[in-house]
Amino acid sequence: MTGQLIQQTREDIEGMIARDELILPTLPEIALKVRDIAEDENASIQDMARALTKDPALSARLLRVTNSPMVRTMVPITDVTTAISRLGIDFTSNLVVGIAMEQMFQATNDAIDRRMRACWSHATEIAASAQVLARHFTKLPPDQALLAGLVHQIGTLPLLSYAEQSGSLIHGGPSLDHAIAELHQELGQKVLQSWDFPPELIAVTTDYLNFERERDEPDLIDLIQVATLQSYAGTNHPLANTDTSQVGAFVRLGLAADTETLELDDIATEQSETQAALSSGF
């Protein structure tokens, strides 16, 4: 796909969005409700529990994650109120927003549906890795790391919706792949801005492939960069050829560039079980 075709695709998508012919993905109502409760300083754990129990499927997912290695409860948690008490309101909000997103990764066209499901699977892999890295190698909140991983490629969704509606990219696999590679970051920024996400999470979508960035302390982008590069190690993906010795994120996390962090038994188990907890198997 040439630069001219990429620009044409960009203009087509922008025009369809402006004409309301292509709607940017919106957060599920329950996610918006939970986020509003978390932002209300007068809200209580009971308020959030009442909202969540109206969605039994999401409540079950929340309990599943709460009982996973990500939270490390000594005694199994069997009710939503206790889960929120254990996690805290902010952690619960980020977690619910993240796992509620899964329902957006579906399409009626079989080819696009497969891509959306693969995209969600990859997002859960990166999210699980990022939260493990946050927990073991930084002081960054693991719940924010998890959410950052789930949204880092959210711009792929409007591109896949465009492909499904227009039909112009569905049958040309490489063309669709190239369009996603070129455009998903700027579209991800638009999506997260429309969701009123904080700047540090929006920056994840725009900068997670900027391996030359410099800063003093580790941040969410560093976590996503390391998780991403490790996920592609040993594959034929172009990012597998990245010279990780030149990626500052590894240094800021205190990792050697050639460290296979997630191959350590305990951490690998935590990562895989967290990813499994995030996936409903839909």
N, C-alpha and C positions, 0 to 999 in steps of 0.2 A: 504494500500500500504506500503510494507516494505521499510526499508532503502536501501536495495539492488535494489529494483525496482525503487526507486527514483533516485539512482545513475545511473541506466541503462537509465532512461528517460533523465537525465541530459546529459549523454554521447551521446545518440541518437540525441538530439537537437543540441549539440555542433558540432557533426559530420555533420549533415544536413546543419547547417549554414556554416561550413567550405567548404562544397561541393556545396554551393549555391543552395541546394535543399530546404532549408527553409530560406526565406528572412526576415530579421528583418523589422518591419514596418518602413516606411519612411514618413516623413512629406509631406503633399500635396504641390504641387509646389507653390500655392499662399501663403502658410504659409512661405515657404522658401524665397520667393520674398519679402514679407512684413518684415520679420526679417532682411534681407539684407539691406533694405531701412532704417530700424530703427538703424542699426549699422553704417550707412554711415553718418558721421557728416555733410556732404554737402547736404544731402537729405532734401526735404521740405515736408510739409503737402500735397502739391499738387502732389508730386511724389507718395506718399502713396495712395492718393485718386485715382489717375489714375490707379494704380495697382489693387486696390480693386474693382473699378467699372467694371473691366473686368470679375468679378465674381458676377453677380447679386444676386445669392442666398446667398452668404456669406455677401455681402453688406447689404442685408435685415436683416440677422441675427445680424450683427453689430449694425444696427439701433435699432433693437428690444432690444438688451442688453443695448445700450446707453440710451434708454428711460425707462429702468427698475429701480427699487429702488436702484440698485447697484450704479448707477451714480447720481441719484437724480437731474435731470434737471428740472428747473422751467418751461421752455417752450419746447414743443415737438421738437425734432430734426428730420428733414426730409431728410437731405442729408449727404453723406459720409464725405465731406470736413468739415462741421460743427461738425460732430461727432468726427473726428480726432482732430480738434481744441479743442473741449471740453475735450477729454480724454487725449490728448498728444500722441506723437508718440510712446513712450515706452509702455504706457498702451495699446494703440491700437494694437501694435505688440503682446504683451502677450495674449491679448484677441483673436486676430485673430488666432494665433497659437493654442490656446485652442479650440475654436469652430470649426476650420477646422479639428481637429482630429476626430470628430464624424464619418466622412465618413470611417474611418479605422475600425470601430466597426461593420462590417458586414461580413457574411459568406454565402456560398452557401448551406452548410449543415444546415438543420433546427435546430437541437439540438445545434450546435455550434453558429448559428446565434442568437438564444434566449439567450445564455450565454453572447455573445458579447454585445447585447443590454442591458442586465441586468447590465453588467459591466460598460457600459457608463452611465446608469442611476445612479448607485451608485457613479461613479466619479463626476457627476454633483451635486449630493447631498452633497458630501464631499467638493467639490469646493465652492459651495454656502455657506455652513456653515463656511468654513475657511475664506472666504472673509468678512463675517459678523463679525466673531470673530476678524479679523485683524482690521476692521474699528472701532469697538466699544471698544476693549480691548488692542490694541497695537498700535505702530507707524509703524508697518510693512506695506509695500505697498499692498493694497487689490488685485491689479492685479496679483502680484506674488503669493499671497495666493491662488487666484483662479486657476492659472496655476498649482501650486503645487498639489492642489486637483485633477485636471484633469489627472495628470500624475502619481499620487502616486502608482497606480497599473498597470502601462502601461506594465509591464512584463507579465501580463496575456495574452496579445495579441499573442506573439509568442507561448505560450503554447497552446492556443486555435487553432492557425494555425497548430501547430504540431499534435494536436488531430484530426483535420479535414483531414490533409494529410495522417497520418498514420492509422487512424481509431482505434488505439489501446486503446484509453482512452474514446472514445465517448460513448460507451455503458455502461461503468462502472462509473456512476456518482460519487460515493465516491472516486474512484481512481483518477479521474480528479480533484476533489476538493482538494484532498490531494496533488497532484502534484502541483497545483496552490499555495497552502499554503506554500509548501516547496521551490518552485523554482522561484516564481514571482518576488521576490526582486532582486535576482542576475541577472535575465534576464532584469528586469527594468533598472538596472544599465547599462547593455550593450546597451539597446535601447537608453537611454538618452545620453550616451557617443557617440554613433554613430550620434546623432542629434546635437552634440556640445553644449549641455546644460551646464549651469554654475554649479560649484560644489555644491552650496547650494540647487539646485533643484535635482541633482543626489542623494544627501544625503537623501532627502525625501523618495525616493524609497527604500533605503537600511536601513534606521533607523526609519521609522515611527512606527514600532512595538517594538522598544526598549524603554520600559517604565521606565527603570532604568537609563537612561542617565541623566547626570547632567550638568548644565551650569548656568551662572548668569542671562542672559537676554533671553527673549522669542525669538524664531525663527520660521521659516516656519514649521519645524518638530513638534513643540509644537502645532501649529494650527491644523495640520492634525491629530495629536494624539487625541486632545480633540474632534474634529469633528467626528473622527472615533468612539471613545468610546461612544459619545452621540448618534450616529446613530444606535448603536447596543443595547443601553439601553432598557431593557424590552423585549428583544427577546431571542431566544434560541441559538443565536450565541455564540461560546466559549468566545469571547471577552466581552460579557455581564457580565461575572463573574470576570472581572478584578477589583481588589481593587483600585479604583481611588484615594483613600486617599494616596496611595503610588506612584502616578504618578506626577512627578514634573512639568509637563506641566501645570496642573491646577494652581499650585502655581505661576508659572511665568506669567500666564495670569491674575493673581489676582482673580481667581475663587475658590470658595469652591468646593471640590471634588464631593459633591452631588448636586451642582447647575445645574438645568435643564435650562441652559442659553437660549437655543433656543425655550423654551416653553413660554418665555415672549412674549406677543402679538405682539408688534411692531417688535421685532427682528425675530420672527417666520414668520411673514408676509414678511419681507424683504428677508429672506432665501428662502421661498417657491417661491416667485415671481422671484428671481434671478435664481433659479433652472429651473423654467419654461422657462425663457428667454434663457437659455443655451441649452435647448432641442428643437430640430426641430420637434419632433414627428414622425421621420422617421420609 
